[in-house]
Amino acid sequence: MQVQLVDLVKDFGQTVAVDHVNLTIKDGALTGLLGPSGCGKSTTLYMISGLEQPTSGKILFDGEDVTEVPAEERGIGLVFQNYALYPHMTVQQNIMFPLVNAKVKKEEALARCMEMARLVKVDDLLKRKPSQLSGGQQQRVAIARALVKQPKVLLLDEPLSNLDARLRLEMREEIRRIQKETGVTTIFVTHDQEEAMSITDEIVLMKKGVIQQQCFPQRMYLEPANQFVAGFLGNPPMNFVEVQAEQGMIRLNEAQYPVQEDISGTVLAGIRPESFTLGEELTVLVESVEIRGRDQLITFTLNDTPVHALIDSVHLVKAGAPISLAIKGKRIYLFDKESGRRLNKEFKYE
Amino acid sequence: MKKKNKLPGQLGTLLKYAFLIAGALTMLFPFLWMILTAFKTLDESIRIPPIWFPKEWMAVNFKTVFDTAPFGQYFINTCIIATISTLLAVVVTVLASFAFSVLEFKGKKFWFWLFLSTMMVPTELLIIQNYVTVSHLGWLDTYQGIIIPTLASGFYIYMLREYFMQVPPILYKAAKIDGCSDWRYLWKVMVPMSKNAIATISILHFITTWNSFLWPLMVTNSPDKRVLTTGLMYFNNDASSFVNLQMAGACVVILPMVVFYLIFRKQIINGVARGGIKG
């Protein structure tokens, strides 16, 4: 089912949590709502669920206005950050609860419960109480409970944030698998860019209640629409260096790089740490080296700004020694210094 | 060094126990006096200076009690009233606590504090107004006349609301998503999760109703509606007071409650202690 948000606004008194959001979420896709804390992503999710009422704007499910429809009648499944399982009920009772509320016949409810339990691999835990389950198992039960009523949309509110790193990796693959198997339109809220990039079909990046960019993950990483998007995606984050653009050129220390001729004046040049490689374009003095395993993070100064670069660990780099670097594909993003808007055109890809 | 530290420690323990024993004896004394007096003759029971033990243990006092007043009927009445009153009070308390903890409505805080403020009104003051209301409704000398005015308690509502507020609000949202109505959420989620508190309230209300004296005495006239505690009035008239029989009657009245307490004492203590901490 397609979900459409039309000019959606939510304010809490003086604070605008969601600011005129227009968004279309494709049928059957796994879409990630990404952004830092307080960006309005969870509020947006709760408005889609019906648990929060928008101040203005519309929510459409397959073109039908559901803005005024109460949560219980929207046909959605929601997985909460802390799972919100009923502690006094067994796993089976938890999964069956939505069906019992909908007065589904006991035999059918039981069959559907078993089907979901098998899908999320908790069919051997049905008689246990939530307190007897691990975080990952609780998460699976919460997903089963959300899916058992065959929702038109599945909403996940930071579902992995309470899990340890290893389990998080496992569960995000599981969520991807379950979503593919069921084909349910899924909206996944997260503040973890790696999580969003790894499993979603499309990312919607938000900041202060406003959508910054909406596209598939790789595109958002390679072609950020503005400085915020560029800085938010990628770990370590993109370096931003102030440069002067004149006659189609910018200067980084002593080196010159060509840029679009229509860009001039003081702008911000964005270079990803992983875009640096050993080469002969610019020579810098290494200030520090941090070994990270496969890569090493080196710090140096470009145009009086500290900059990080990721270099393959096989190269011996020493702090205090000079190093010659190059920028892969001359991939330098240029942003307006004031508004953060992207100035240069998209790069060409092979 | 060790010895020096040990002595004040032992002394402290000694003082603590002495204080606790003194407190326990103070609490036990009236009960002990009641039981001993129940076996005395009338003369022994009113003798000055008082005597502790009867010369002859007058078990016949208990037979006299049952012969004088219809205690069997009173016992049945008290059981009926305490049971119905407890069931209804729990329903009223659960519903009010749910409204004050989970539901959103205009003036929620104001109404809650208004409810709480009823705890500051002395019972004696309420009795007059309640009596007028009950008599206007034609409920004098009826079970509903005894039961209904005692159903809403600010204290129990406050206590259960505190428990309800410990239930994570996210469960309410989850239940809404799961297609659960407020009514179902209350009985399927909130109540099972707060069953200890509800059990405590039930026990306390049952004991209070069982022991209530003034209100049942005021609104009942006929023996077939009176309760155990009012039966004690039979041994007290303008001319004289049969203290020994009164005490024997009191033993009969409290005996079921002592058994009740011994069965549920863990739950009563836990409930009251937890309620106190959270309150």
Interface residues (C-beta under 8 A of the other chain):
Chain A: S49 G50 L51 P70 A71 E72 E73 I76 G77 L78 F80 N82 A84 Y86 P87 H88 F97 P98 N101 A102 R145 A146 K149
Chain B: P168 I170 L171 K173 A174 A175 K176 I177 D178 G179 C180 S181 R184 K188 V189 P192 M193
